[in-house]
Amino acid sequence: MPRTIAQYLARLSLTAILAFGAIVAMPVLQLAGPWPETVSALADDDDDDGGDDDDGGGSFSGVAGGDDDDDNRQGGDLRSLFPRLFRQVDRAPARRSVSVPDRSPNEIVAIGLSEQSISNLIQNGFGVDGRTPVALTGGELVRLTIPQGVRLDEARQTVLAEAPSASVDFNHFYRPEQQGTSACGERGCALVRHIVGWPIQTGACTTPPPIGLIDTAINANHASLTDARIEVLRLGDETIPQSGEQHGTAVAALLVGAAGSRAPGLLPAAQLVAVDAFRPYKGRADVANVYDLVRALDLLAARDIKVVNLSLTGPANLLLEQAVRASIGKGAILIAAAGNDGPNAKPVYPAAYPDVIAVTAVDRFRKPYRRAVQGDHIDIAAPGVGVWTAASVSGARKKNGTSFAAPFVTAAVSVLLGANPGMGLREVETELMRSANDMGIPGKDAVYGWGLLNARTLCQM
């Protein structure tokens, strides 16, 4: 009998273990499964946190040594015991994604159309949906709707035939460069900025110049931004729905968030001039089109903004390239996110344009972000995984993406110009290159560019 009871208990224990294993295996299969690469733009307005500060558990520690930047392990549970089984994947916002095309399906944009050309195009079935003078490039920027039943590429050729000297292209779409968030564990979230030597000692530096930001809307009532020096410019009238606040708030707080807040910025005292160039697309995604991006660059140029952060990506476009080139020609330094389409993806813009500083992302172990675009156009690397910054409504979260690497370089360039107001693009590039910590193969490479940003000596340059 004792032996029989012992066998029975052993079988019961084995059954319980197998049942428990089945329960555990279900989320493991979900967590360990492949995360689909998609070109769909994500809903961009609520962080998947309902306004909570940091997933309800962690608290900002402000020092290195918190939980890992690319996982969600919490001490004392199964995740800490079996980290390989519970591999963390990037968490996208909760709202469903929507597929976004790379261009408006019925619009053409042009600079340099004469009144007679516009009149002739209207007679041929085109409509004028917008027109505005652009001092940056010269001439008038015009947005045309194409005739019904005419293909987009045929419409573009028609406009070019009517005005051969004009600059004509599709009204391409551009998206904010964010790929999910990470929650904090019991030990809170650590700042990854220490790997580039931030915070810096700014006593030897003069006040940094105003920073330009072209992004989505910003929640000016966020606790980290209530005392910030932010001017927000909208391109549309008040009747047009505002874009989501998630991305713009996070990037703005990373740049100028209050030093004592839960989302401290890199340069809390700096002035930020932000342009909301995005609009909701089908109520679920935020996109910026070329017509609005050119206008945004023109607005910043009119205010003589010398440092501009562009945490957005999209296709190559003739009009955007002209505006970028003109902005740089007037002395502006443009810093852009390299993109999150993956290491084998084609270059994206504006980061891939000549003389734009293209920023890729690394984690706190200095490993390249697995979604970052690579290529010969990459200039420099900065933290972009597990970056602690503001959530859209309140508090903060860890963010992943090249969007959050670009502000580190933007802040560094602003500090350089504050200490050396006469520096131009070439001098800034030289200092960034000289001070960067070379990584990967020696010299400039397609993964890290010149290497990892080094902010330790910025005020000494």
Stockholm file with secondary structure:
# STOCKHOLM 1.0

chainA/1-461         MPRTIAQYLARLSLTAILAFGAIVAMPVLQLAGPWPETVSALADDDDDDGGDDDDGGGSFSGVAGGDDDDDNRQGGDLRSLFPRLFRQVDRAPARRSVSVPDRSPNEIVAIGLSEQSISNLIQNGFGVDGRTPVALTGGELVRLTIPQGVRLDEARQTVLAEAPSASVDFNHFYRPEQQGTSACGERGCALVRHIVGWPIQTGACTTPPPIGLIDTAINANHASLTDARIEVLRLGDETIPQSGEQHGTAVAALLVGAAGSRAPGLLPAAQLVAVDAFRPYKGRADVANVYDLVRALDLLAARDIKVVNLSLTGPANLLLEQAVRASIGKGAILIAAAGNDGPNAKPVYPAAYPDVIAVTAVDRFRKPYRRAVQGDHIDIAAPGVGVWTAASVSGARKKNGTSFAAPFVTAAVSVLLGANPGMGLREVETELMRSANDMGIPGKDAVYGWGLLNARTLCQM
#=GR chainA/1-461 SS CHHHHHHHHHHHHHHHHHHHHHHHHHHHHHHHSCCCCCCCBCCCSSTTTTTCSSTTTCCBCCSSCSSCTTCCCCTTSHHHHCTTTTCCCCBCCSSCCBCCCSEEEEEEEEESCCHHHHHHHHHTTCEEEEEEECTTTSSEEEEEECCTTCCHHHHHHHHHHHCTTSEEEEEEEEEECCCCEECCBTTBBCCGGGGGTCSCCCTTSCCCCCEEEEESCCCTTSTTTTTSEEEEEESSCTTSCCCCSHHHHHHHHHHHCCTTSSSCCSSTTSEEEEEECCEEETTTEEEEEHHHHHHHHHHHHHTTCCEEEECEEBCCCHHHHHHHHHHHHTTCEEEEECCSSCTTSCCCBTTTSTTSEEEEEECTTSCBCTTCCCSTTCCEEEECSSEEEECSSSSEEEECSGGGTHHHHHHHHHHHHHHCTTCCHHHHHHHHHHHSBCCSSSSSBTTTBTCBCCCTTGGGC
#=GC SS_cons         CHHHHHHHHHHHHHHHHHHHHHHHHHHHHHHHSCCCCCCCBCCCSSTTTTTCSSTTTCCBCCSSCSSCTTCCCCTTSHHHHCTTTTCCCCBCCSSCCBCCCSEEEEEEEEESCCHHHHHHHHHTTCEEEEEEECTTTSSEEEEEECCTTCCHHHHHHHHHHHCTTSEEEEEEEEEECCCCEECCBTTBBCCGGGGGTCSCCCTTSCCCCCEEEEESCCCTTSTTTTTSEEEEEESSCTTSCCCCSHHHHHHHHHHHCCTTSSSCCSSTTSEEEEEECCEEETTTEEEEEHHHHHHHHHHHHHTTCCEEEECEEBCCCHHHHHHHHHHHHTTCEEEEECCSSCTTSCCCBTTTSTTSEEEEEECTTSCBCTTCCCSTTCCEEEECSSEEEECSSSSEEEECSGGGTHHHHHHHHHHHHHHCTTCCHHHHHHHHHHHSBCCSSSSSBTTTBTCBCCCTTGGGC
//
